[in-house]
Amino acid sequence: MPYIPEKHRRGIVQAIEPTNTYGELNYRITMACDSFIVQNGLSYNTVNAVVGVLAAIQLRAFPQFDGGDGKLFEEIREFIRDHMRGKVTITGGVIGVLECAKLELYARVVRPYEDVKAMLNGDVYSANILP
């Protein structure tokens, strides 16, 4: 979860302090995703690009998901490299951080965005399969 104490946040975002916990790594990744969405505007394409980057890193795939230049992909990969410095292998914890970052992004940003779009444009699911 990215909700680390306020006193730790500034140093982590500004890369003054290394990330020592998975929560701090999640916070740094979350802030990079937030910045990307703010810079590119909240849209389906933007959030899809961010989710794609997080999935691609988990799968060790290519940075084609953030507009082709790979900037967000490389930024997050560098955060992970920094976090793992001195450790022998990338652990399941890092994979968990990426998955949690995706789930939190979906719950806090994507789901509300999709709800508004469904209200504005109409639902796409049949009424008989919805609760």
C-alpha positions as CSV (number, residue, x, y, z in Angstrom):
1,M,0.0,0.0,0.0
2,P,1.3,3.5,-0.8
3,Y,0.0,5.1,2.3
4,I,3.2,5.6,4.2
5,P,3.7,8.3,6.9
6,E,3.9,11.9,5.6
7,K,7.4,12.4,7.0
8,H,8.8,9.8,4.6
9,R,7.1,10.9,1.5
10,R,9.1,14.0,0.3
11,G,12.5,12.3,0.5
12,I,11.2,9.3,-1.4
13,V,9.6,11.2,-4.2
14,Q,12.6,13.5,-4.6
15,A,14.9,10.4,-4.5
16,I,16.8,11.8,-1.6
17,E,16.1,8.7,0.4
18,P,16.2,5.1,-0.8
19,T,13.1,3.0,-0.5
20,N,13.6,0.5,2.3
21,T,10.2,-1.1,2.5
22,Y,7.7,-2.3,0.0
23,G,5.3,0.4,1.1
24,E,7.9,3.0,0.2
25,L,8.5,1.4,-3.2
26,N,4.7,1.3,-3.7
27,Y,4.5,5.0,-2.8
28,R,7.2,6.0,-5.3
29,I,5.6,3.9,-8.1
30,T,2.2,5.4,-7.2
31,M,3.5,8.9,-7.4
32,A,5.1,8.2,-10.8
33,C,1.8,6.9,-12.1
34,D,-0.1,9.9,-10.6
35,S,2.3,12.3,-12.3
36,F,1.9,10.5,-15.6
37,I,-1.9,10.8,-15.4
38,V,-1.8,14.4,-14.4
39,Q,0.6,15.3,-17.2
40,N,-1.3,13.4,-19.9
41,G,-4.8,14.0,-18.7
42,L,-7.3,11.6,-17.2
43,S,-8.6,9.4,-20.1
44,Y,-9.1,5.8,-20.9
45,N,-5.9,5.8,-23.0
46,T,-3.8,7.3,-20.1
47,V,-5.0,4.9,-17.4
48,N,-4.7,2.0,-19.8
49,A,-1.1,3.0,-20.5
50,V,-0.3,3.1,-16.8
51,V,-1.9,-0.3,-16.1
52,G,-0.1,-1.7,-19.1
53,V,3.3,-0.4,-17.9
54,L,2.7,-2.0,-14.5
55,A,1.7,-5.3,-16.1
56,A,4.6,-5.1,-18.6
57,I,7.2,-4.7,-15.8
58,Q,5.7,-7.7,-14.0
59,L,6.0,-9.7,-17.1
60,R,9.4,-8.2,-18.0
61,A,7.9,-7.1,-21.3
62,F,8.5,-4.1,-23.5
63,P,7.7,-0.4,-22.8
64,Q,5.1,0.0,-25.6
65,F,2.3,0.7,-23.2
66,D,3.0,4.4,-22.3
67,G,3.0,6.0,-25.7
68,G,6.0,4.2,-27.1
69,D,8.8,6.2,-25.5
70,G,9.0,4.0,-22.5
71,K,9.6,6.9,-20.0
72,L,7.2,5.7,-17.3
73,F,8.3,2.1,-17.8
74,E,12.0,3.0,-17.4
75,E,11.2,5.3,-14.4
76,I,9.4,2.5,-12.5
77,R,12.0,-0.1,-13.5
78,E,14.7,2.3,-12.1
79,F,12.8,2.6,-8.8
80,I,12.7,-1.2,-8.5
81,R,16.5,-1.4,-9.3
82,D,17.2,1.2,-6.7
83,H,15.1,-0.6,-4.2
84,M,16.7,-4.0,-4.9
85,R,20.3,-2.7,-4.8
86,G,22.3,-5.0,-2.6
87,K,19.7,-7.7,-2.6
88,V,20.3,-11.0,-4.4
89,T,17.1,-11.5,-6.3
90,I,13.9,-9.7,-7.1
91,T,11.4,-11.1,-4.7
92,G,7.8,-11.9,-4.9
93,G,7.3,-8.8,-2.7
94,V,8.2,-6.5,-5.7
95,I,5.7,-8.4,-7.9
96,G,3.2,-7.9,-5.1
97,V,3.9,-4.1,-4.9
98,L,3.3,-3.8,-8.7
99,E,0.0,-5.8,-8.4
100,C,-1.1,-3.7,-5.4
101,A,-0.3,-0.5,-7.3
102,K,-2.4,-1.6,-10.2
103,L,-5.3,-2.6,-8.0
104,E,-5.2,0.6,-6.0
105,L,-5.0,2.7,-9.2
106,Y,-8.1,0.7,-10.5
107,A,-10.1,1.2,-7.3
108,R,-9.3,4.9,-6.8
109,V,-9.0,6.2,-10.4
110,V,-10.2,3.9,-13.1
111,R,-13.4,2.5,-11.4
112,P,-14.8,6.0,-10.6
113,Y,-13.9,7.2,-14.1
114,E,-15.6,4.2,-15.7
115,D,-18.7,4.8,-13.5
116,V,-19.0,8.4,-14.7
117,K,-18.6,7.3,-18.4
118,A,-21.2,4.5,-18.0
119,M,-23.7,7.1,-16.6
120,L,-23.0,9.6,-19.4
121,N,-22.9,7.1,-22.3
122,G,-25.0,4.3,-21.1
123,D,-24.2,0.9,-19.7
124,V,-22.8,-1.8,-22.0
125,Y,-23.9,-4.9,-20.0
126,S,-27.3,-6.5,-20.3
127,A,-29.6,-5.6,-17.4
128,N,-30.2,-9.3,-16.7
129,I,-26.6,-10.0,-15.8
130,L,-26.1,-6.9,-13.5
131,P,-26.9,-7.1,-9.8
